Structure formats: structure tokens, C-alpha cells
Amino acid sequence: MNLRRTRSQERIVELLKTIEGSISAQDLYVELRSRELTMGLATVYRSLESLKLEGVVQARTVPNGESLYSLVQEDRHHLTCLQCGKSVPIDECPIHDLEDQLHQSYQFKIYYHMLEFFGLCAACQQTNIPK
């Protein structure tokens, strides 16, 4: 889908290109304002949603319910600690073959996928040892 983007969407895409990792909509809004790019928070959310539907932006929901946004690059996979919130990217992906099969079987255009495991990191496991 190659729709004509709004000025707000273009600004968000350009800003996301400069950010390593993911960012919340609110932090994106603050960053835009710090660069003197005036845009309302509702516009940021609408633009992110449009860019997501276009397959340009991906959203990842972390345990506290917040969505983090980034440009669609390669598939992202994480180990996320439910206690401290630390999220560690992992490189292995057992899902690529399944993605190809789903595309063939259902004629479903897949922009990206995410795989996330939730549990306790080593540090939090140490603090949760029963006494």
C-alpha cells in the first residue's frame, strides 16, 4: 500500500529514522516538540496508526500496556522480564517458515511478526528466591 503521506506522517517517519530502538507515542510527541515540530498528541496517535496500517511502522506492547513504535525493519524478538521490565532482543527466529506458509495458504500480506517470551530475568530470579 503506497498512499500519499501527510506532513505529520512524514515528520514521524523522519524522526523514527533517527531513533535507535522503539519509542512510545508520548515520548515521540515530546521529541517532536523539542525539535520545534508542532503536532498534537492525537495527531501523533492517528499518524502512527495510519503508518502501521501502511506497513511502515510496527507497534510492540510491553507488559505495562504501553505501545512502543519503530519503523518496520527486520522482525523483532524479545525476552521480557515481568518484574523489572527489562527486554532483551534475541536473534533466532523459528517463525520465518511458518510466515511463508501462511502467506501462501491464506494470501495474507505479512508486514512483520513479533515473538516475545515473558518471565523473570536472572537478577529478578535472585530477588525472588524463597527463604
C-alpha positions as CSV (number, residue, x, y, z in Angstrom):
1,M,0.0,0.0,0.0
2,N,1.7,3.2,-1.1
3,L,-0.6,6.0,0.0
4,R,0.4,9.7,-0.1
5,R,1.6,10.5,3.4
6,T,0.6,13.6,5.3
7,R,3.1,16.1,6.5
8,S,2.7,14.8,10.1
9,Q,3.3,11.2,9.0
10,E,6.5,12.3,7.1
11,R,7.8,14.1,10.2
12,I,7.2,11.0,12.3
13,V,8.9,8.7,9.8
14,E,11.9,11.0,9.6
15,L,12.1,11.2,13.4
16,L,11.8,7.4,13.7
17,K,14.7,7.0,11.3
18,T,16.9,8.8,13.8
19,I,15.9,6.8,16.9
20,E,17.5,3.5,17.7
21,G,15.0,1.1,19.1
22,S,11.4,1.8,19.9
23,I,9.6,4.8,21.4
24,S,6.2,5.4,22.9
25,A,3.8,7.8,21.3
26,Q,4.0,10.2,24.2
27,D,7.8,10.2,24.0
28,L,7.6,10.7,20.3
29,Y,5.3,13.7,20.9
30,V,7.8,15.2,23.4
31,E,10.7,14.6,20.9
32,L,8.8,16.3,18.1
33,R,8.1,19.3,20.3
34,S,11.7,19.5,21.4
35,R,12.6,19.8,17.7
36,E,10.0,22.5,17.4
37,L,7.8,20.4,15.2
38,T,4.3,21.3,16.4
39,M,1.9,18.5,16.4
40,G,-0.9,17.4,18.8
41,L,-0.7,14.2,20.7
42,A,-3.9,13.0,18.9
43,T,-2.3,13.6,15.6
44,V,0.8,11.6,16.6
45,Y,-1.5,8.7,17.5
46,R,-3.5,9.0,14.3
47,S,-0.4,9.2,12.2
48,L,1.2,6.2,13.9
49,E,-2.0,4.2,13.3
50,S,-2.0,5.1,9.6
51,L,1.6,4.3,9.2
52,K,1.1,1.0,11.0
53,L,-1.7,0.1,8.6
54,E,0.5,1.0,5.7
55,G,3.2,-1.4,7.0
56,V,5.8,1.3,7.7
57,V,5.6,1.3,11.5
58,Q,5.4,-1.6,13.9
59,A,4.0,-1.5,17.4
60,R,5.0,-3.7,20.3
61,T,3.1,-3.7,23.5
62,V,5.2,-4.1,26.7
63,P,3.9,-5.6,30.0
64,N,2.7,-2.2,31.4
65,G,0.3,-2.0,28.4
66,E,2.2,0.8,26.6
67,S,2.8,0.5,22.9
68,L,6.3,1.2,21.6
69,Y,6.7,2.2,17.9
70,S,9.5,1.8,15.4
71,L,10.0,1.6,11.7
72,V,9.4,-1.9,10.3
73,Q,12.8,-3.3,9.8
74,E,13.6,-6.9,10.5
75,D,11.4,-9.0,12.7
76,R,11.9,-8.3,16.4
77,H,12.0,-11.0,19.1
78,H,12.5,-10.4,22.8
79,L,12.8,-11.9,26.3
80,T,10.9,-9.6,28.6
81,C,11.1,-9.6,32.4
82,L,7.7,-9.2,34.0
83,Q,9.2,-7.8,37.2
84,C,11.7,-5.2,36.1
85,G,10.5,-4.7,32.5
86,K,14.0,-5.3,31.0
87,S,13.7,-6.5,27.5
88,V,16.5,-8.4,25.7
89,P,16.4,-8.8,21.9
90,I,17.0,-12.3,20.6
91,D,18.3,-13.1,17.1
92,E,16.9,-16.6,16.5
93,C,13.6,-16.8,14.6
94,P,11.8,-20.1,14.3
95,I,8.8,-18.5,12.6
96,H,10.0,-17.5,9.1
97,D,9.0,-20.8,7.5
98,L,5.5,-20.5,9.1
99,E,5.2,-17.0,7.9
100,D,5.9,-18.1,4.3
101,Q,3.3,-20.9,4.7
102,L,0.7,-18.6,6.0
103,H,1.3,-16.2,3.1
104,Q,0.9,-18.9,0.6
105,S,-2.1,-20.6,2.2
106,Y,-4.1,-17.5,3.0
107,Q,-2.8,-14.9,0.5
108,F,-2.2,-12.7,3.6
109,K,0.4,-10.0,3.1
110,I,2.5,-10.1,6.2
111,Y,4.4,-6.9,7.1
112,Y,6.2,-8.2,10.1
113,H,5.9,-10.5,13.1
114,M,6.9,-10.5,16.7
115,L,7.9,-13.2,19.1
116,E,8.1,-12.4,22.8
117,F,8.7,-14.6,25.8
118,F,7.7,-13.3,29.3
119,G,9.3,-14.4,32.6
120,L,11.9,-13.3,35.0
121,C,15.5,-12.2,34.2
122,A,18.4,-13.6,36.1
123,A,18.6,-10.6,38.5
124,C,14.9,-10.8,39.3
125,Q,15.1,-14.6,39.9
126,Q,17.7,-13.9,42.5
127,T,15.5,-11.5,44.4
128,N,12.5,-13.9,44.2
129,I,14.3,-16.9,45.8
130,P,12.1,-18.3,48.6
131,K,13.6,-18.1,52.0
